Amino acid sequence: GGGGDSSPTTPTSPTNPTNPADTATITIGSDGRVSPQTVTIPRGGRVTMINNHNLAHDMSSDPHPDHTQCPELNQWGFLQPGQSRTSGNLNVARTCGFHDHNRDTDPNLRGTITIQ
């Protein structure tokens, strides 16, 4: 059997996935903490969220519960242990907060992304 993820896999412009400066990776570690809690990427970049924790996490943009600050981050969504997902292109220079929707007050599952 396979994991039945029906999400589209076509990359979107304008990022160049071969340029590591355009991307960042945030990992939810086995200790249930996001690391790093703060990343900086250029406009047009994307951020991959990896769940290495033994619990599922529903990662979303701030503010809770609307998730409207940086909707591109909402593409992470519900991540089972071992899953990862990449945000949409972050094309507007700003700072985006993120959190686990189901644990919105847990400081270990909050962070910021600065788009320059």
LOFILO-80246 format. One line per 4 residues: number of its first residue (from 1); their letters; for each residue x, y, z of N, C-alpha, C, O. Coordinates in Angstrom, 1 decimal. Each point is the difference from the previous one (the first is absolute). Last residue first. Layout:
NUM> a> X:Y:Z:X:Y:Z:X:Y:Z:X:Y:Z ~ ...
! end
This chain:
116> qiti> 12.1:38.5:2.7:0.7:1.3:-0.3:-0.2:0.4:-1.4:0.5:1.0:-0.4 ~ -2.9:-4.0:4.6:0.1:0.0:-1.5:0.6:1.3:-0.3:-0.6:1.1:0.2 ~ 0.3:-4.3:4.4:0.1:1.3:-0.5:0.3:-0.1:-1.5:0.9:-0.7:-0.4 ~ -3.3:-2.4:4.5:0.7:0.0:-1.3:0.1:1.4:-0.5:-1.1:0.7:-0.1
112> tgrl> 0.1:-3.4:5.2:-0.2:1.1:-1.0:0.9:-0.3:-1.2:1.1:-0.6:0.1 ~ -3.7:-2.4:4.3:1.2:0.6:-0.6:-0.3:1.1:-1.0:-1.2:0.3:-0.2 ~ -0.7:-4.6:4.0:-0.2:1.3:-0.6:1.3:0.5:-0.6:1.1:-0.4:0.5 ~ -2.0:-3.5:2.4:-0.5:-0.3:-1.3:-0.4:1.3:-0.7:-0.9:0.0:-0.9
108> npdt> 2.6:-0.2:5.4:0.9:-0.9:-0.7:-0.4:-0.2:-1.5:0.8:-0.5:-0.8 ~ -3.5:3.0:4.0:1.1:0.8:-0.6:1.0:-0.9:-0.7:0.8:0.5:-0.9 ~ -6.1:-1.2:1.8:1.2:-0.7:0.3:1.2:0.8:-0.7:0.1:0.0:-1.2 ~ -4.9:0.9:0.8:0.6:0.7:1.1:1.4:-0.6:0.3:0.7:0.5:0.9
104> drnh> -3.7:-2.4:-4.3:0.3:1.4:-0.3:0.7:0.8:1.0:0.7:1.0:-0.3 ~ -2.0:-5.9:-1.2:0.7:0.4:1.2:0.5:1.4:-0.1:1.2:0.3:0.2 ~ -3.8:-2.2:-3.6:-0.5:-0.8:1.1:0.7:0.3:1.3:-0.5:-0.4:1.1 ~ 2.0:2.3:-5.3:-1.4:0.4:0.2:-0.6:-0.6:1.3:-0.8:0.6:0.7
100> dhfg> 5.9:0.7:-1.5:-0.8:-1.3:-0.1:-1.4:0.4:0.4:-0.3:0.4:1.1 ~ 3.6:3.4:-3.2:-0.3:-0.7:1.2:-0.7:-1.4:-0.4:-0.3:-0.2:-1.1 ~ 3.0:5.3:-0.9:-0.6:-1.3:-0.2:-0.2:-0.7:1.3:0.7:0.3:1.0 ~ 0.4:5.0:-3.6:0.0:-0.9:1.1:-0.6:-1.3:-0.3:-0.9:-0.1:-0.9
96> ctra> 3.4:4.0:-2.2:-1.1:-0.9:0.2:0.2:-0.8:1.2:1.1:-0.7:0.2 ~ 0.7:5.5:-2.7:0.3:-1.0:0.9:-1.3:-0.8:0.3:-1.0:0.6:0.3 ~ 2.7:2.1:-5.0:-0.7:0.2:1.3:0.5:-1.1:1.0:0.9:-0.8:-0.4 ~ -1.0:2.0:-5.3:0.9:0.2:1.1:-0.8:0.3:1.3:-0.7:1.0:0.0
92> vnln> -1.1:-4.0:-4.1:-0.1:1.3:0.6:1.0:0.1:1.1:0.0:-0.8:0.9 ~ -0.7:-3.3:-3.4:0.4:1.0:-1.0:0.0:1.5:0.6:0.4:0.9:-0.7 ~ -0.3:-6.5:1.7:-0.2:1.2:0.8:0.6:1.2:-0.7:1.2:0.3:0.0 ~ -3.2:-5.4:-1.6:1.0:1.0:-0.1:-0.3:1.2:0.8:-1.2:0.5:-0.1
88> gstr> -0.7:-5.1:1.9:0.0:0.7:-1.3:1.1:1.0:0.0:0.7:0.3:1.0 ~ 0.3:-4.4:2.1:-1.0:1.1:-0.1:-0.1:0.4:-1.4:0.8:-0.4:-0.9 ~ 0.5:-4.6:2.4:0.6:1.3:-0.3:-1.1:1.0:-0.2:-1.1:-0.3:-0.6 ~ 1.7:-4.7:3.5:-0.7:0.8:-1.0:0.6:1.3:-0.2:0.5:0.6:1.0
84> sqgp> 0.1:-6.0:1.6:0.4:1.4:-0.2:-0.8:0.6:-1.2:-0.5:-0.7:-0.8 ~ 0.5:-3.9:4.7:-0.4:0.8:-1.2:0.7:1.3:-0.1:0.3:0.6:1.0 ~ 0.1:-3.8:2.8:0.7:-0.3:-1.2:-0.3:0.7:-1.3:0.7:-0.1:-1.0 ~ -4.4:-0.1:4.7:1.4:-0.3:0.3:0.7:-0.5:-1.2:-0.5:-0.9:-0.7
80> qlfg> -3.7:3.8:-0.5:0.2:-1.2:0.8:1.5:-0.1:0.3:0.8:0.6:-0.6 ~ -3.6:3.9:-0.7:1.2:-0.8:-0.3:0.1:-1.2:1.0:0.1:0.2:1.2 ~ -3.6:3.9:-3.3:0.1:-1.0:0.9:1.1:-1.0:-0.4:-0.1:-0.6:-1.0 ~ 0.5:5.5:-1.0:-1.1:-0.7:0.5:0.3:-1.1:1.0:0.9:0.2:0.8
76> wqnl> 1.4:3.0:-4.3:0.6:-1.1:0.8:-1.1:-0.9:0.6:0.1:-1.2:-0.2 ~ -1.2:5.1:-2.3:0.2:-1.2:-0.8:0.7:-1.1:0.8:0.0:-1.1:-0.4 ~ -0.7:5.6:2.0:-1.1:-0.9:0.3:0.1:-1.3:-0.9:-0.7:-1.0:0.3 ~ 3.5:4.9:-0.7:0.5:-0.9:1.0:-1.1:-1.1:0.3:0.4:-1.1:0.5
72> epcq> -1.3:4.8:-3.4:0.9:-0.9:-0.7:0.5:-1.1:1.0:0.3:-1.1:-0.4 ~ -2.9:5.0:1.8:-0.7:-1.2:-0.4:0.8:-1.1:-0.7:-0.3:-1.1:0.0 ~ 1.1:5.1:3.5:0.8:-0.5:-1.2:-0.7:-1.3:-0.4:0.5:-1.1:0.3 ~ -2.9:3.7:2.8:1.2:0.8:-0.1:0.8:-0.3:-1.2:0.3:0.9:-0.8
68> thdp> -4.4:-3.2:2.6:-0.1:0.9:-1.2:1.2:0.9:-0.2:0.2:0.6:-1.1 ~ -2.3:-4.1:4.5:1.1:-0.4:-0.9:0.1:0.8:-1.2:0.2:-0.5:-1.1 ~ -3.4:0.1:5.2:-0.4:0.4:-1.4:1.1:-0.4:-1.0:-0.3:-0.3:-1.1 ~ -0.2:-0.1:6.3:-0.2:-1.2:-0.9:-0.2:0.3:-1.5:-0.4:-0.9:-0.7
64> hpds> 4.1:2.8:2.9:-0.9:-1.1:0.3:-1.3:0.6:0.3:0.0:1.0:0.8 ~ 3.6:1.4:-4.2:-0.4:-0.1:1.4:-0.9:-1.2:0.2:-0.7:-0.4:-0.9 ~ 4.6:-0.6:-1.6:-0.7:0.8:1.0:-1.0:0.9:-0.7:0.0:0.0:-1.3 ~ 1.4:-4.7:-1.0:0.4:1.4:0.2:-0.7:0.6:1.2:-1.1:-0.4:0.4
60> smdh> 1.9:-4.9:-0.5:-0.7:1.0:-0.7:0.6:1.4:0.3:0.8:0.2:0.9 ~ -0.6:-6.1:0.0:0.7:1.2:-0.1:-0.6:1.0:-0.9:-0.3:-0.3:-1.1 ~ -0.7:-4.2:4.0:-0.7:0.7:-1.0:0.6:1.4:-0.1:-0.5:0.9:0.7 ~ 2.2:-6.1:1.0:0.0:1.4:0.3:-0.7:0.7:-1.2:0.2:-0.4:-1.1
56> alnh> 0.7:-4.9:3.8:-0.3:0.8:-1.2:-0.1:1.5:0.4:-0.3:0.3:1.1 ~ 3.6:-3.8:1.5:-1.4:0.4:-0.1:-0.2:0.8:-1.3:0.9:0.6:-0.6 ~ 3.4:-2.2:2.0:-0.8:-1.2:0.0:-1.5:0.3:0.0:-0.9:-0.9:0.1 ~ 4.9:3.9:-2.5:-0.5:-0.2:1.4:-0.9:-1.3:-0.1:-0.4:-0.4:-1.1
52> nnim> 2.7:2.9:-2.5:0.7:-1.2:0.5:-0.4:-0.3:1.4:0.7:-0.7:0.7 ~ -2.3:3.7:-5.2:-0.5:-0.4:1.3:0.8:-1.3:0.4:-0.4:-1.1:-0.5 ~ 1.2:5.7:-2.9:0.1:-1.5:0.2:-0.4:-0.3:1.4:0.4:0.6:0.9 ~ -0.9:3.6:-4.8:-0.2:-0.4:1.4:0.1:-1.5:0.0:-0.7:-0.7:-0.7
48> tvrg> 2.5:4.8:-2.9:-0.5:-1.3:0.3:-0.1:-0.3:1.5:1.0:0.3:0.7 ~ -1.2:4.3:-4.1:0.5:-0.6:1.2:-0.6:-1.4:0.2:-1.2:-0.2:-0.1 ~ 2.5:4.2:-4.0:-1.0:-0.9:0.6:0.7:-0.6:1.2:1.2:0.0:0.1 ~ -0.6:4.8:-3.6:0.4:-1.2:0.6:-1.1:-0.9:0.7:-1.1:0.5:0.0
44> grpi> 0.9:4.0:-2.1:-0.2:-1.1:-0.9:0.4:-1.3:0.6:-0.2:-1.0:-0.7 ~ 2.4:5.2:2.8:-1.3:0.0:-0.6:0.0:-1.1:-1.1:0.9:-0.1:-0.8 ~ 2.7:-0.9:4.4:-0.3:1.1:-0.9:-1.5:-0.1:-0.5:-0.6:-1.0:0.1 ~ 2.0:-0.7:4.9:0.1:-0.4:-1.4:-0.2:1.2:-0.9:-0.5:1.0:0.5
40> tvtq> 1.4:-2.7:5.1:-0.1:1.1:-1.0:0.2:-0.6:-1.4:1.0:-0.7:-0.2 ~ -2.5:-1.2:5.6:0.7:-0.1:-1.3:-0.2:1.2:-0.8:-1.0:0.7:0.1 ~ 0.2:-2.9:5.3:0.0:1.1:-0.9:0.8:-0.3:-1.2:1.2:-0.4:0.1 ~ -1.7:-2.8:3.2:-1.3:0.7:0.2:-0.1:1.2:-0.9:-1.1:0.5:-0.2
36> psvr> 3.8:-5.1:-1.1:0.2:1.2:0.8:-1.4:0.6:0.2:-0.9:-0.2:-0.8 ~ -0.2:-3.4:1.7:1.4:0.4:-0.1:0.4:0.2:-1.4:-0.1:-0.9:-0.8 ~ -4.3:-0.3:4.6:0.4:0.4:-1.4:1.5:0.5:0.1:0.3:0.7:0.9 ~ -2.4:-4.5:2.5:0.3:1.4:-0.1:0.3:0.3:-1.5:0.7:-0.8:-0.7
32> gdsg> -1.6:-3.6:3.0:-1.2:0.8:-0.2:0.2:1.5:-0.1:-0.9:0.8:0.2 ~ 4.1:-4.7:0.2:-0.3:0.7:1.2:-1.3:0.9:-0.1:-0.4:0.6:1.0 ~ 2.5:-2.8:-4.7:-0.6:-1.1:0.8:-0.4:0.6:1.4:-0.7:-0.7:0.7 ~ 0.8:4.3:-4.6:0.8:-1.0:0.5:-0.7:-1.1:0.8:-1.1:0.2:0.4
28> itit> -0.1:3.2:-4.5:-0.5:-0.2:1.3:0.7:-1.3:0.5:-0.2:-1.1:-0.5 ~ 2.0:4.8:-3.2:-0.3:-1.4:0.4:-0.6:0.0:1.4:0.4:0.7:0.9 ~ 0.6:2.5:-5.6:-0.2:0.1:1.4:-0.4:-1.4:0.4:-0.9:-0.6:-0.7 ~ 3.5:3.2:-3.7:-0.6:-1.2:0.6:-0.2:0.2:1.5:1.0:0.4:0.7
24> atda> -0.4:2.8:-5.6:0.4:-0.3:1.4:-0.7:-1.2:0.4:-1.1:-0.4:-0.5 ~ 2.6:3.2:-4.5:-0.8:-0.9:0.8:0.5:0.0:1.5:1.2:0.3:0.2 ~ 0.9:2.0:-4.0:-1.4:0.3:-0.1:-1.0:-0.8:0.9:-1.2:0.3:0.0 ~ 6.0:-0.9:-0.4:-0.2:1.3:0.7:-1.5:0.4:-0.1:-0.5:0.8:0.7
20> pntp> 2.4:-4.7:-2.9:-0.4:-0.2:1.4:-0.2:1.3:0.8:-0.7:0.0:1.0 ~ 0.2:-1.5:-6.2:0.7:1.0:0.7:-0.4:-0.1:1.5:-1.1:0.5:0.3 ~ -0.9:-3.2:-3.7:1.4:-0.4:0.1:0.8:1.0:0.7:1.2:-0.2:0.3 ~ -5.9:0.7:-1.2:0.3:-1.0:1.0:1.4:-0.4:0.1:0.4:-0.6:1.0
16> ntps> -2.8:5.1:-2.5:0.9:-0.9:-0.7:0.4:-1.0:1.1:0.9:0.3:0.8 ~ -5.4:3.2:-1.3:1.2:-0.6:0.7:0.7:-0.9:-0.9:-0.5:-0.7:-0.9 ~ -3.6:3.5:0.1:1.2:0.2:-0.7:1.2:-0.6:0.7:1.2:0.3:-0.3 ~ -5.4:-2.9:-0.9:1.0:1.1:-0.2:-0.2:1.0:1.1:-1.0:0.0:0.7
12> tptt> -0.2:-5.3:-0.1:-0.5:1.3:-0.4:1.1:1.0:-0.2:1.0:-0.1:0.7 ~ -1.7:-5.7:-1.1:0.6:1.1:0.7:-0.5:1.3:-0.6:-0.5:0.1:-1.1 ~ -2.1:-4.9:1.4:0.6:0.9:-1.0:0.6:1.2:0.8:-0.7:0.7:0.7 ~ -2.0:-4.4:1.1:1.5:0.0:0.2:0.7:0.9:-1.0:1.2:0.1:0.1
8> pssd> -6.4:-0.8:2.5:0.7:0.2:-1.3:1.5:0.1:0.4:0.4:0.5:1.0 ~ -3.6:-3.4:2.2:0.4:1.4:-0.3:0.7:0.1:-1.3:0.8:-0.9:-0.4 ~ -2.7:-3.0:2.8:-0.5:0.4:-1.3:0.4:1.4:-0.3:-0.5:0.6:-1.0 ~ 2.1:-5.0:4.3:0.0:1.5:-0.1:-0.4:0.4:-1.4:0.8:-0.2:-1.0
4> gggg> -0.6:-4.4:3.6:-0.8:0.5:-1.1:-0.1:1.5:0.0:-1.1:0.6:0.1 ~ 4.8:-4.5:1.3:-0.7:1.1:0.6:-0.8:0.7:-1.0:0.6:0.5:-1.0 ~ 0.3:-5.8:0.4:0.7:1.3:0.0:-0.7:1.0:0.8:-1.2:-0.1:0.3 ~ 1.7:-5.7:-0.6:-0.8:1.2:0.0:0.9:1.2:0.0:1.1:0.0:0.4
! end
